[in-house]
Amino acid sequence: MNGEYQPIYQLTRGNVVESVHYGAVAVVDSGGRLLAWHGDPKTVTYLRSSAKPLQALPFLERGGDQSFHLTSKEIAILCGSHDGTEEHVAVVRGIQAKVGVQESDLLCGTHYPHHLPTAEAMKARGEKPTPNQHNCSGKHTGMLAHARMRGLPISDYINPEHPVQQTILETFAQMCALKVEEIGVGIDGCSAPNFAVPLFNAALAFARLCDPDGLSTERAAACRRITQAMIANPAMVAGADRFDTRLMQTCAGRIVAKGGAEGYMLIGVMRGALGVDSPGVGIAVKISDGDLASHGGVIDPNLRPRFSVSLEVLRQMGYLSDKELEALADFGPVKPVQNWRKLTVGEARPIFALKRN
């Protein structure tokens, strides 16, 4: 390790440490003040799906949600990585009908729904997944809507040179307080452009999303519509049993959350949530090894470090009550390690103390 990432989470078996995950954290307020960190807050990495609310921002800033009469639920799914349930697909189809695009216009590819009962039922019926069941279909439908609204071609809407993608990149850079040329651009799993920036700047962007008073009137209003939609419809952002959804439900009205692939997590604390006139706060978490906690060679989603680490950051910052932590105990911060007979044989826990200014 080069110092960017530091030990952040460990699993024990008996009294012996069996494995250690490394990571980095940045906690930043909307004024650009670094409040706390672990590892190097300047670590550069891709946001992956954590970028989705920021990718939807310029569409809403131009009034796209109003042009197509989108509901709060529909705005939320533009920002989400949904489970692919029948309800999620129905919401995506509803947006497509309003916009005048089709499922076949999506360029995100296909995968079976993340919601296992839905996926298993499809397999039992011999059904193959379609693009609307892809967890990024809401984001892609939003990009198509953005292109339609501006009278732009939709056949190559994910091309990094397409005007929609250029506008998204410019808006993202401004939210991060960076120049466009300082943004690393790569292609995401869903084939749309994705962005790599320091954790500090990603956290700043989410803090501004949650506290947009210093932004232009149009952008501030769009930020509020996004956070209000995510808070009002957390199941559209992920799914009933997913961490993002459960955290927003538990902290009703105070927190927005959006996870990304490869161990990334962005959490925003709303302005005023920590007391009268408290600023918005953004939290960026990255697990260096991609966050795939295995148990006997099988990926165990309940042991994912980023969930426990995110809860531990919120706990150390005093942003969650004991009652809220108890309600989220399924995700950590401390989790038992069990064997195939469900016997507790060890423990998984965060192992860091945030540094503070």
PATIDREN-246827 format. One line per field, with one value per residue (C-alpha): y, x, z; residue in three letters. Coordinates in Angstrom, 1 decimal. Each point is the difference from the previous one (the first is absolute). Layout:
<rs>
y c(Y | ...)
x c(X | ...)
z c(Z | ...)
rest c(ALA | ...)
</rs>
This chain:
<rs>
y c(0.0 | 3.5 | 1.9 | 0.8 | -2.8 | -1.1 | -3.1 | 0.6 | -3.3 | -3.4 | -3.5 | -2.3 | -3.7 | -0.7 | 2.5 | 0.2 | 2.6 | -1.9 | 2.8 | 3.7 | 2.4 | 3.4 | 3.2 | 3.8 | 2.5 | 3.7 | 2.0 | 3.5 | 2.8 | 2.1 | 2.8 | -2.2 | -0.7 | -3.4 | -1.1 | -3.5 | -2.6 | -3.4 | -0.9 | 2.7 | 2.1 | 0.9 | -3.6 | 0.0 | -2.7 | -0.5 | 0.8 | -2.7 | 0.1 | 2.4 | 2.7 | -0.6 | 2.9 | 2.3 | -1.4 | 0.7 | 3.6 | 1.8 | -1.6 | 1.3 | 3.3 | 0.6 | -0.8 | -3.5 | -1.5 | 2.8 | -0.3 | -3.7 | 0.3 | -2.4 | -1.1 | 0.0 | -3.8 | 0.3 | 2.6 | -2.3 | -3.0 | 2.3 | 0.2 | -3.6 | -3.5 | -1.8 | -3.7 | -0.8 | -0.9 | 0.3 | 3.3 | 1.4 | -1.0 | 1.5 | 3.3 | 0.0 | -0.9 | 2.9 | 2.5 | -1.5 | 0.4 | 3.7 | 0.7 | -1.9 | -2.5 | -3.8 | -2.7 | -0.9 | 3.5 | -0.8 | -0.8 | -1.3 | -3.7 | -2.6 | -2.0 | -1.9 | 2.1 | 0.5 | -0.9 | -3.8 | -1.1 | 1.9 | -1.5 | -3.5 | 0.2 | 1.2 | -2.8 | -2.5 | 1.3 | -0.1 | 3.8 | 2.0 | 3.4 | 3.2 | 3.5 | 1.4 | -2.5 | 1.2 | 2.0 | 3.0 | 0.2 | 3.0 | 1.9 | -0.9 | 0.9 | 3.4 | 0.5 | -0.8 | 2.4 | 2.7 | -0.5 | 0.0 | 3.2 | 1.8 | -1.5 | -2.0 | -3.4 | -2.9 | -2.8 | 0.8 | 1.8 | -1.8 | 1.2 | 2.1 | 2.7 | 0.1 | 3.4 | -1.6 | -1.7 | 3.2 | 1.9 | -2.7 | 0.2 | 3.8 | 0.0 | -2.7 | 1.9 | 3.1 | -1.9 | -1.5 | 3.4 | -1.3 | 0.8 | -2.4 | -0.9 | -1.1 | -2.7 | -3.6 | -1.4 | -3.7 | -2.3 | -1.5 | -3.5 | 1.3 | 1.6 | 3.6 | 2.3 | 0.1 | 2.3 | -0.3 | 2.8 | 0.3 | -1.2 | 3.5 | 1.4 | -2.7 | 0.6 | 3.8 | -0.6 | -2.0 | 2.6 | 2.7 | -2.3 | 0.0 | 3.7 | 1.8 | 3.6 | 1.3 | -1.3 | 1.6 | 0.2 | -2.7 | -2.4 | 0.4 | -0.7 | -3.1 | -1.2 | 0.3 | -1.9 | -2.8 | -0.4 | 0.4 | -2.8 | -2.3 | 0.5 | -0.4 | -3.1 | -1.9 | -3.3 | 1.4 | 0.8 | -3.6 | -2.5 | -1.1 | -1.9 | 2.1 | 2.2 | 3.3 | -0.4 | -1.2 | 2.9 | 2.6 | -1.5 | -0.2 | 3.6 | 1.3 | 3.4 | 0.5 | -2.1 | -1.0 | -3.0 | -1.4 | -3.0 | -0.9 | -3.0 | -1.0 | 1.1 | 3.6 | 1.9 | 3.6 | 1.2 | 3.5 | 1.6 | 2.6 | 3.6 | 0.6 | -3.7 | 0.4 | 3.2 | 3.3 | 1.4 | -3.0 | -0.3 | -2.9 | -2.7 | -2.5 | -3.3 | -2.0 | -3.6 | -2.2 | -3.6 | -0.6 | -3.7 | 0.6 | -1.1 | -3.6 | -1.7 | -3.8 | -2.8 | -3.4 | 1.2 | 1.4 | 3.7 | 0.9 | 3.3 | 0.5 | 0.2 | 2.8 | 2.3 | 3.2 | -0.3 | -0.6 | 2.7 | 2.5 | -0.6 | 0.3 | 3.4 | 1.2 | -1.3 | 1.6 | 3.3 | -0.1 | 0.0 | -3.1 | -0.6 | -3.3 | -0.9 | 0.6 | -2.1 | -2.8 | 0.1 | -0.3 | -2.7 | -2.5 | 2.0 | 0.6 | 1.6 | -3.2 | -3.3 | -3.6 | -2.3 | -3.3 | -3.4 | -2.2 | -1.2 | 3.6 | -0.3 | 3.3 | -0.6 | 3.5 | 3.7 | 2.6 | 3.6 | 3.4 | 0.7 | 3.7 | 3.3 | 3.0 | 2.8 | 3.5 | 3.6)
x c(0.0 | 1.2 | -1.7 | -3.2 | -1.8 | 0.3 | -1.3 | -3.7 | -1.8 | 1.0 | -1.4 | 1.1 | -0.3 | 0.2 | 2.5 | 2.1 | -0.4 | -0.6 | -0.4 | 0.3 | -1.6 | 1.5 | -1.9 | -0.2 | -2.7 | -0.6 | -2.6 | -0.5 | -2.6 | -1.6 | 2.4 | 2.9 | 1.4 | 1.5 | -1.6 | 1.5 | 1.9 | 1.6 | 2.8 | 0.6 | -3.1 | 1.6 | -0.1 | -1.3 | -2.5 | -3.1 | -3.4 | -1.7 | -3.8 | 0.5 | 0.1 | -3.6 | -1.7 | 2.7 | -0.4 | -3.8 | 0.6 | 0.4 | -3.2 | -2.0 | 1.8 | -1.2 | -3.6 | -0.1 | -2.1 | -2.5 | 0.0 | -0.9 | -2.2 | 2.2 | -1.2 | 2.2 | 0.3 | 1.1 | 2.7 | 1.3 | 0.4 | 2.1 | 2.4 | -0.1 | 1.4 | -3.3 | -0.6 | -1.9 | -3.3 | -3.2 | -0.7 | 3.4 | -0.5 | -3.5 | 1.4 | 2.7 | -2.5 | -2.2 | 2.8 | 0.7 | -3.6 | 0.0 | 3.3 | -0.9 | 2.9 | 0.0 | 1.8 | 1.9 | 1.6 | 1.9 | 3.7 | 0.6 | 0.0 | -1.8 | 0.4 | -2.4 | -1.7 | 1.9 | -3.2 | 0.6 | -3.7 | -0.7 | 3.1 | -0.8 | -3.6 | 1.2 | 2.5 | -2.7 | -2.2 | 2.9 | 0.0 | 3.0 | 0.7 | -0.7 | 1.6 | -2.8 | 1.0 | 3.6 | 0.7 | 1.1 | -3.1 | -1.3 | 3.2 | 0.1 | -3.7 | 0.8 | 2.9 | -2.4 | -2.5 | 2.7 | 0.9 | -3.7 | -0.6 | 2.8 | -0.9 | 3.3 | 0.7 | -0.7 | 1.8 | 3.4 | -1.1 | 2.7 | 2.8 | 2.3 | 0.0 | -3.8 | -1.4 | -1.9 | 3.2 | 1.9 | -2.6 | 0.0 | 3.8 | 0.0 | -2.6 | 1.7 | 3.3 | -1.6 | -1.7 | 3.4 | 1.8 | 2.3 | 0.8 | -1.3 | 3.6 | 0.6 | -2.7 | 1.0 | -2.5 | -0.5 | -2.8 | -2.3 | -1.4 | -3.1 | 2.0 | -0.7 | 2.9 | 1.1 | 2.3 | 3.0 | 0.8 | 1.5 | -2.2 | 0.1 | -1.6 | -2.7 | -1.0 | -0.1 | -2.3 | -2.4 | 0.2 | -1.0 | -2.8 | -1.4 | 0.7 | -0.3 | -0.6 | 3.2 | -0.8 | -2.0 | -3.8 | -0.7 | 2.7 | -0.9 | -3.7 | 1.1 | 2.2 | -3.0 | -2.3 | 2.6 | 0.6 | -3.7 | -0.9 | 2.7 | -1.1 | -3.7 | 0.6 | 3.0 | -1.2 | 0.5 | 3.6 | 0.9 | -2.5 | -1.9 | 3.0 | 2.8 | 2.3 | -0.7 | -3.8 | 0.1 | 2.3 | -2.2 | -3.1 | 1.5 | 1.3 | -3.2 | 0.7 | 3.6 | 2.1 | 0.3 | 2.2 | 1.2 | 2.4 | 2.2 | 1.8 | 3.5 | -0.5 | -1.1 | -2.6 | -1.2 | -2.2 | -1.4 | -1.2 | -2.7 | 0.4 | -1.5 | 0.0 | 2.7 | -1.6 | -1.2 | 2.0 | 2.3 | 1.6 | -0.5 | 2.7 | 1.3 | 1.7 | 2.0 | 1.1 | 2.1 | 1.1 | 3.2 | -0.6 | -3.5 | -1.8 | -0.7 | 0.0 | 0.1 | -1.0 | 1.2 | 0.6 | -3.6 | -0.7 | -1.8 | -1.9 | -0.7 | 3.8 | 0.6 | 2.5 | -1.4 | -3.3 | 1.7 | 2.6 | -2.7 | -1.9 | 3.1 | 0.8 | -3.5 | 0.3 | 3.4 | -1.3 | -3.0 | -2.5 | -2.0 | -1.8 | 0.3 | -3.5 | 0.9 | 3.1 | -2.0 | -2.5 | 2.9 | 1.9 | -0.5 | 2.7 | 2.4 | 2.1 | 0.9 | -1.1 | 0.4 | 1.8 | -1.9 | 0.8 | -2.4 | -1.7 | -0.7 | 2.5 | 1.7 | 3.8 | 1.3 | -0.8 | 0.1 | 0.5 | 1.4 | 3.5 | 0.5 | -0.3 | -0.8 | 2.6 | -1.5 | 1.0)
z c(0.0 | -0.8 | 2.8 | -2.0 | 1.7 | 3.6 | 2.0 | 0.5 | 0.6 | 1.3 | 0.3 | 2.9 | 0.5 | 3.7 | 1.4 | -3.2 | -2.7 | -3.2 | -2.5 | -0.3 | -2.5 | -0.8 | -0.8 | 0.2 | 1.1 | -0.4 | 1.9 | -1.4 | 0.6 | -2.6 | 0.6 | -1.1 | 3.5 | 0.6 | 3.2 | 0.4 | -2.0 | 0.1 | -2.5 | -2.6 | -0.8 | -3.3 | -1.2 | -3.6 | -1.0 | -2.0 | 1.6 | -2.1 | 0.8 | 2.9 | -2.8 | -1.1 | 1.9 | -1.4 | -3.5 | 0.2 | 1.2 | -3.3 | -1.4 | 3.0 | 0.0 | -3.6 | 1.2 | -1.5 | 2.8 | -0.6 | -3.7 | 0.2 | 3.1 | 2.0 | 3.5 | 3.0 | -0.3 | -3.6 | 0.9 | 2.8 | -2.4 | -2.4 | 2.9 | 1.1 | -0.5 | 0.3 | 0.8 | -3.3 | 1.7 | -1.9 | 1.7 | -1.0 | -3.6 | -0.1 | 1.2 | -2.7 | -2.7 | 1.2 | -0.5 | -3.5 | -1.0 | 1.1 | -1.8 | -3.2 | 0.1 | 0.1 | 2.0 | -3.1 | 0.0 | 3.2 | -0.4 | 3.5 | -0.8 | 2.0 | 3.2 | 2.2 | 2.7 | 3.3 | 1.7 | 0.4 | 0.2 | -3.3 | -1.6 | 1.1 | -1.2 | -3.4 | -0.3 | 1.0 | -2.8 | -2.4 | -0.4 | -1.0 | 1.5 | -2.0 | 0.2 | 2.3 | 2.7 | -0.1 | 3.2 | -2.1 | -2.2 | 2.0 | -0.6 | -3.7 | -0.5 | 1.6 | -2.4 | -2.9 | 1.4 | 0.2 | -3.7 | -1.0 | 1.9 | -1.9 | -3.4 | -0.1 | -1.6 | 2.3 | -1.9 | 1.6 | 3.2 | 2.1 | -2.3 | 2.2 | -2.7 | -0.1 | 1.1 | 2.9 | 1.3 | -0.4 | 2.0 | 2.7 | 0.2 | 0.2 | 2.8 | 1.9 | -0.1 | 1.3 | 2.9 | 0.8 | -0.2 | -2.7 | -3.6 | -2.7 | -0.9 | 3.6 | -0.2 | -0.9 | -2.5 | -0.5 | -1.2 | 2.7 | 0.1 | -1.7 | -2.8 | 1.0 | 0.9 | 3.6 | 2.0 | 2.2 | 2.5 | 3.5 | 2.8 | 1.4 | -3.1 | -0.3 | 3.6 | -0.7 | -2.9 | 2.1 | 2.8 | -2.5 | -1.3 | 3.6 | 0.6 | -3.3 | 1.2 | -1.6 | -3.4 | -2.8 | 0.5 | -2.6 | 1.2 | 3.7 | -0.8 | -2.0 | 2.9 | 2.3 | -2.3 | -0.2 | 3.8 | 0.7 | -2.5 | 1.3 | 3.6 | -0.9 | -2.1 | 1.4 | -1.4 | -3.5 | 0.7 | 0.8 | 1.4 | 3.1 | 1.7 | -1.4 | 2.1 | -1.8 | 0.4 | 3.6 | 1.1 | -1.6 | 1.5 | 3.4 | 0.0 | -1.6 | -1.5 | 1.2 | -2.2 | -3.7 | -1.1 | -3.2 | -0.3 | -2.9 | -1.3 | 1.2 | 3.6 | -0.5 | 2.1 | 0.1 | 2.8 | 0.4 | 3.2 | -0.7 | 1.1 | 3.4 | 0.8 | 2.7 | 1.6 | -1.0 | -3.0 | 0.0 | -3.5 | -2.3 | 0.3 | -2.5 | 0.8 | -2.6 | 0.9 | -2.2 | 0.8 | -1.9 | -0.9 | -1.4 | 3.1 | -0.8 | 3.3 | -0.5 | 2.3 | -1.1 | -3.5 | -0.2 | 0.0 | 3.1 | -0.5 | 3.7 | 0.7 | -2.6 | 1.7 | -1.5 | 1.9 | 3.3 | -0.7 | -1.0 | 3.2 | 2.0 | -1.6 | 0.7 | 3.6 | 0.6 | -1.4 | 2.3 | -3.0 | 1.1 | 3.3 | 1.9 | -1.0 | -3.7 | 0.3 | 1.6 | -2.9 | -2.5 | 1.9 | -2.8 | -1.9 | 2.9 | 1.2 | 1.7 | -1.5 | 1.1 | -2.4 | -0.2 | -1.5 | -2.0 | 3.1 | 1.0 | 2.9 | 0.8 | -0.5 | -0.2 | -0.5 | -2.7 | 1.0 | -1.0 | 1.4 | -0.6 | 1.9 | -2.1 | 0.1 | 0.4 | -0.6)
rest c(MET | ASN | GLY | GLU | TYR | GLN | PRO | ILE | TYR | GLN | LEU | THR | ARG | GLY | ASN | VAL | VAL | GLU | SER | VAL | HIS | TYR | GLY | ALA | VAL | ALA | VAL | VAL | ASP | SER | GLY | GLY | ARG | LEU | LEU | ALA | TRP | HIS | GLY | ASP | PRO | LYS | THR | VAL | THR | TYR | LEU | ARG | SER | SER | ALA | LYS | PRO | LEU | GLN | ALA | LEU | PRO | PHE | LEU | GLU | ARG | GLY | GLY | ASP | GLN | SER | PHE | HIS | LEU | THR | SER | LYS | GLU | ILE | ALA | ILE | LEU | CYS | GLY | SER | HIS | ASP | GLY | THR | GLU | GLU | HIS | VAL | ALA | VAL | VAL | ARG | GLY | ILE | GLN | ALA | LYS | VAL | GLY | VAL | GLN | GLU | SER | ASP | LEU | LEU | CYS | GLY | THR | HIS | TYR | PRO | HIS | HIS | LEU | PRO | THR | ALA | GLU | ALA | MET | LYS | ALA | ARG | GLY | GLU | LYS | PRO | THR | PRO | ASN | GLN | HIS | ASN | CYS | SER | GLY | LYS | HIS | THR | GLY | MET | LEU | ALA | HIS | ALA | ARG | MET | ARG | GLY | LEU | PRO | ILE | SER | ASP | TYR | ILE | ASN | PRO | GLU | HIS | PRO | VAL | GLN | GLN | THR | ILE | LEU | GLU | THR | PHE | ALA | GLN | MET | CYS | ALA | LEU | LYS | VAL | GLU | GLU | ILE | GLY | VAL | GLY | ILE | ASP | GLY | CYS | SER | ALA | PRO | ASN | PHE | ALA | VAL | PRO | LEU | PHE | ASN | ALA | ALA | LEU | ALA | PHE | ALA | ARG | LEU | CYS | ASP | PRO | ASP | GLY | LEU | SER | THR | GLU | ARG | ALA | ALA | ALA | CYS | ARG | ARG | ILE | THR | GLN | ALA | MET | ILE | ALA | ASN | PRO | ALA | MET | VAL | ALA | GLY | ALA | ASP | ARG | PHE | ASP | THR | ARG | LEU | MET | GLN | THR | CYS | ALA | GLY | ARG | ILE | VAL | ALA | LYS | GLY | GLY | ALA | GLU | GLY | TYR | MET | LEU | ILE | GLY | VAL | MET | ARG | GLY | ALA | LEU | GLY | VAL | ASP | SER | PRO | GLY | VAL | GLY | ILE | ALA | VAL | LYS | ILE | SER | ASP | GLY | ASP | LEU | ALA | SER | HIS | GLY | GLY | VAL | ILE | ASP | PRO | ASN | LEU | ARG | PRO | ARG | PHE | SER | VAL | SER | LEU | GLU | VAL | LEU | ARG | GLN | MET | GLY | TYR | LEU | SER | ASP | LYS | GLU | LEU | GLU | ALA | LEU | ALA | ASP | PHE | GLY | PRO | VAL | LYS | PRO | VAL | GLN | ASN | TRP | ARG | LYS | LEU | THR | VAL | GLY | GLU | ALA | ARG | PRO | ILE | PHE | ALA | LEU | LYS | ARG | ASN)
</rs>
